[in-house]
């Protein structure tokens, strides 16, 4: 009896620790950076603020925390999918740029001046993957464009375009530790990148031969490893603690930029309200401040909630770098649709410059 009581008290304490970590992450204090580099961000995770290290429980765990692959009940096949993201004003800006092509330099300059301070973000991706309990394989192919409109006196467009292609292999194993479940996982990935980082003037844009695709530089490639752990307590609320070490050794693409390694921590609890499953989660990303030059706390905090209303419908909300997020999933027989909106920090510190984005993913079976 004493042993049972000790175990129960220990797990109650564990539940309290997870809740305390959730609160500590939520209340992290301020300080200063641009958008954090990342290889891939999934629609489900973004809908709940990106707080996914302790939540990862499906095939997408390969991108967030490979330890979560031990939570799969069977084999998940996701071989035909498409994902698209766009910032608030991207379509209008792209249309304006196309209209400016072939016009006069003055017309192009006036167009850029009208959008000074605006930002374009677009992403088109496909991530075929297959995973089972303790293993996973994925392919990633994506094209990303980010562009800033700058300088009233000499108007310019600063463009950063990337085309990525990669392959990843994941493995995970769970162990019984002190009556609870410890899962450890690893992902090895090889990624190739083609792209450009260039500043275009009004004269460039007005030119009849303006073709950014012709400026794409040759393929650069690199290999990196992700490590992850989840510790799930056999206690009320199913508290889970997580830690990940992502992109170890960095993904370095030379002149096309790098994705630095990061250490992230997370926690989640999962209360049940009758037939409804609720997940509450919090992550602190890049705790060692390696990804950017700043030390800003709030922009590294992700908070999220997910409510599974029925087997085919889920709703999400959260906070990503201090900005509101929301999302939903409709899972039908032959097709699954995920949608989300989130804000990305582009400034020097949290709350300075939001880029509101919208993302949708369709999986075909």
HELIX and SHEET records of a PDB file:
HELIX    1   1 UNK A    2  UNK A   26  1                                  25    
HELIX    2   2 UNK A   43  UNK A   47  1                                   5    
HELIX    3   3 UNK A   61  UNK A   64  1                                   4    
HELIX    4   4 UNK A   66  UNK A   71  5                                   6    
HELIX    5   5 UNK A   90  UNK A  100  1                                  11    
HELIX    6   6 UNK A  105  UNK A  114  1                                  10    
HELIX    7   7 UNK A  202  UNK A  206  1                                   5    
HELIX    8   8 UNK A  212  UNK A  215  5                                   4    
HELIX    9   9 UNK A  236  UNK A  238  5                                   3    
HELIX   10  10 UNK A  254  UNK A  256  5                                   3    
HELIX   11  11 UNK A  298  UNK A  300  5                                   3    
SHEET    1   A16 UNK A  76  UNK A  78  0                                        
SHEET    2   A16 UNK A 129  UNK A 132 -1                                        
SHEET    3   A16 UNK A 135  UNK A 150 -1                                        
SHEET    4   A16 UNK A 119  UNK A 126 -1                                        
SHEET    5   A16 UNK A  80  UNK A  87 -1                                        
SHEET    6   A16 UNK A 354  UNK A 364 -1                                        
SHEET    7   A16 UNK A 335  UNK A 345 -1                                        
SHEET    8   A16 UNK A 323  UNK A 331 -1                                        
SHEET    9   A16 UNK A 313  UNK A 320 -1                                        
SHEET   10   A16 UNK A 301  UNK A 310 -1                                        
SHEET   11   A16 UNK A 276  UNK A 284 -1                                        
SHEET   12   A16 UNK A 262  UNK A 269 -1                                        
SHEET   13   A16 UNK A 240  UNK A 248 -1                                        
SHEET   14   A16 UNK A 217  UNK A 232 -1                                        
SHEET   15   A16 UNK A 180  UNK A 201 -1                                        
SHEET   16   A16 UNK A 156  UNK A 177 -1                                        
SHEET    1   B12 UNK A  76  UNK A  78  0                                        
SHEET    2   B12 UNK A 129  UNK A 132 -1                                        
SHEET    3   B12 UNK A 135  UNK A 150 -1                                        
SHEET    4   B12 UNK A 119  UNK A 126 -1                                        
SHEET    5   B12 UNK A  80  UNK A  87 -1                                        
SHEET    6   B12 UNK A 354  UNK A 364 -1                                        
SHEET    7   B12 UNK A 335  UNK A 345 -1                                        
SHEET    8   B12 UNK A 323  UNK A 331 -1                                        
SHEET    9   B12 UNK A 313  UNK A 320 -1                                        
SHEET   10   B12 UNK A 301  UNK A 310 -1                                        
SHEET   11   B12 UNK A 276  UNK A 284 -1                                        
SHEET   12   B12 UNK A 272  UNK A 273 -1                                        
SHEET    1   C 2 UNK A 251  UNK A 252  0                                        
SHEET    2   C 2 UNK A 258  UNK A 259 -1                                        
END                                                                             
